């Protein structure tokens, strides 16, 4: 089974979770982690994973 669509979907979900942390975590303060900054990191990782999923979808090698 091809994992390209799964990678794309998980990347988009991760991006949305990071966006939620970034938007609504500004006024919160946790002892070790600032949710606003963690949201930026999670958004970046989700975006990279989604782009990788798109790359895998477009670069399919026929067998």
N, C-alpha and C positions, 0 to 999 in steps of 0.2 A: 504494500500500500504506500502511496506517495504521501509524504509528510508536509509538502509545501503549503496546502491550505491550512493545516493545523498550525504551522509556524506563523502564518499570516494572522490567523484569528487570535492566537495567544498573544502575539505582539500588539495587536490592536486593543485587546482587553487590558494588557499591562499599561499601555499608553493612557487609556481612559482612567484607570485606577490612579496613576501618577498625576493626571490632570485634576482629579478630584482632591487628592492630597494637596496639590499645589494651590488650588483655589480656596479650599475651605480649611486649610491647616495653618493659615497665616497668624491667627490670634491664639493658637494653642502652643503650649510649651511643654515638652516632655523632658524628663531628666537628661537623657542621653542624646535624643534625636529631635531635630526640628522638623516637623512634618512638611513645612513649606519647602525646605531644601531637599528633603528626601523625595518629595513629589517630583522635583526637577530631575533628580537622578533616575527615578523609576520611569518617568516620561521618556527620557533619553534612551534608556535600555529598551523600552517597549517600541520606540520608533525604530531603533536599529534592528530589532528582531522582526518587525513588520516589513521593513525594507529588505531584509534578508529573505523573508518569505516571498515577497514579490520577485526578487531576483531568482529564487529557485523555481518559481512558477514560469518565468519567462525563458529560462535557460534549460528547459527540458531536453534531454538528449534522447533521440529515438533509438530504440534497441531492436 
